[in-house]
């Protein structure tokens, strides 16, 4: 699956996007985030407060408990404000 990072999430990880194959048992957004945090310091910093970072699966907002099964793209981004 393709992961896309925006704003300070991208800056901390050091990548705009990447293609990954999460390990077996990674079935939700929260599972994916926990796995990503094991991949290095940049990921740990980006997801240090998991409640702040938002996710979208195939361009639809997703909660941490949302299944990632069959997802083509998952985006991670900080909270947004309207204007």
Contact map, one row per residue, 1 for C-alpha under 8 A:
11100000000000000011100000000000000000000000000000000000000000000000001111000000000
11110000000000001111000000000000000000000000000000000000000000000000000111000000000
11111000000000001111000000000000000000000000000000000000000000000000000011110000000
01111100000000011100000000000000000000000000000000000000000000000000000011110000000
00111110110000111000000000000000000000000000000000000000000000000000000000111000000
00011111111000010000000000000000000000000000000000000000000000000000000000111100000
00001111111000000000000000000000000000000000000000000000000000000000000000001100000
00000111111100000000000000000000000000000000010000000000000000000000000000001100000
00001111111110000000000000000000000000000000011000001000000000000000000000011100000
00001111111111110000000000000000000000000000010000000000000000000000000000000000000
00000111111111100000000000000000000000000000000000000000000000000000000000000000000
00000001111111000000000000000000000000000110110000000000000000000000000000000000000
00000000111111100000000000000000000000000110110000000000000000000000000000000000000
00000000011111110000000000000000000000000100000000000000000000000000000000000000000
00001000011011111100000000000000000000000000000000000000000000000000000000000000000
00011100010001111100000000000000000000000000000000000000000000000000000000000000000
01111000000000111110000000000000000000000000000000000000000000000000000000000000000
01110000000000111111000000000000000000000000000000000000000000000000000000000000000
11100000000000001111100000000000000000000000000000000000000000000000000000000000000
11100000000000000111110000000000000000000000000000000000000000000000000000000000000
10000000000000000011111000000000000000000000000000000000000000000000000000000000000
00000000000000000001111101000001001000000000000000000000000000000000000000000000000
00000000000000000000111111000000000000000000000000000000000000000000000000000000000
00000000000000000000011111000000000000000000000000000000000000000000000000000000000
00000000000000000000001111100000000000000000000000000000000000000000000000000000000
00000000000000000000011111110011001000000000000000000000000000000000000000000000000
00000000000000000000000011111011000000000000000000000000000000000011100000000000000
00000000000000000000000001111111000000000000000000000000000000011111100000000000000
00000000000000000000000000111111100000000000000000000010000001111111000000000000000
00000000000000000000000000011111110000000000000000000000000000011000000000000000000
00000000000000000000000001111111111000000000000000000000000000000000000000000000000
00000000000000000000010001111111111100000000000000000000000000000000000000000000000
00000000000000000000000000001111111110000000001001000000000000000000000000000000000
00000000000000000000000000000111111111000000000000000000000000000000000000000000000
00000000000000000000010001000011111111100000000000000000000000000000000000000000000
00000000000000000000000000000001111111110011000000000000000000000000000000000000000
00000000000000000000000000000000111111111011001000000000000000000000000000000000000
00000000000000000000000000000000011111110011000000000000000000000000000000000000000
00000000000000000000000000000000001111111011000000000000000000000000000000000000000
00000000000000000000000000000000000111111111000000000000000000000000000000000000000
00000000000000000000000000000000000010111111100000000000000000000000000000000000000
00000000000111000000000000000000000000011111110000000000000000000000000000000000000
00000000000110000000000000000000000111111111111000000000000000000000000000000000000
00000000000000000000000000000000000111111111111100000000000000000000000000000000000
00000000000110000000000000000000000000001111111100000000000000000000000000000000000
00000001110110000000000000000000000000000111111110000000000000000000000000000000000
00000000100000000000000000000000100010000011111111001000000000000000000000000000000
00000000000000000000000000000000000000000001111111000000000000000000000000000000000
00000000000000000000000000000000000000000000011111111000000000000000000000000000000
00000000000000000000000000000000100000000000001111111000000000000000000000000000000
00000000000000000000000000000000000000000000000011111100000000000000000000000000000
00000000000000000000000000000000000000000000000011111100000000000000000000000110000
00000000100000000000000000000000000000000000001011111110000000000000000000011110000
00000000000000000000000000000000000000000000000000111111000011100000000000011110000
00000000000000000000000000001000000000000000000000001111100011110000000001111000000
00000000000000000000000000000000000000000000000000000111111111000000000001110000000
00000000000000000000000000000000000000000000000000000011111111000001001111100000000
00000000000000000000000000000000000000000000000000000001111100000000001111100000000
00000000000000000000000000000000000000000000000000000001111110000000000011100000000
00000000000000000000000000000000000000000000000000000001111111000000000000000000000
00000000000000000000000000000000000000000000000000000111101111100000000000000000000
00000000000000000000000000001000000000000000000000000111100111110100000000000000000
00000000000000000000000000001000000000000000000000000110000011111100000000000000000
00000000000000000000000000011100000000000000000000000010000001111100000000000000000
00000000000000000000000000011100000000000000000000000000000000111110000000000000000
00000000000000000000000000011000000000000000000000000000000001111111000000000000000
00000000000000000000000000111000000000000000000000000000000000001111100000000000000
00000000000000000000000000111000000000000000000000000000100000000111111000000000000
00000000000000000000000000110000000000000000000000000000000000000011111000000000000
00000000000000000000000000000000000000000000000000000000000000000001111100000000000
10000000000000000000000000000000000000000000000000000000110000000001111111000000000
11000000000000000000000000000000000000000000000000000000110000000000011111000000000
11110000000000000000000000000000000000000000000000000000111000000000001111100000000
11110000000000000000000000000000000000000000000000000011111000000000001111110000000
00111100000000000000000000000000000000000000000000000011111000000000000011111000000
00111100100000000000000000000000000000000000000000001111000000000000000001111100000
00001111100000000000000000000000000000000000000000001110000000000000000000111110000
00000111100000000000000000000000000000000000000000011100000000000000000000011111000
00000000000000000000000000000000000000000000000000011100000000000000000000001111100
00000000000000000000000000000000000000000000000000000000000000000000000000000111110
00000000000000000000000000000000000000000000000000000000000000000000000000000011111
00000000000000000000000000000000000000000000000000000000000000000000000000000001111
00000000000000000000000000000000000000000000000000000000000000000000000000000000111
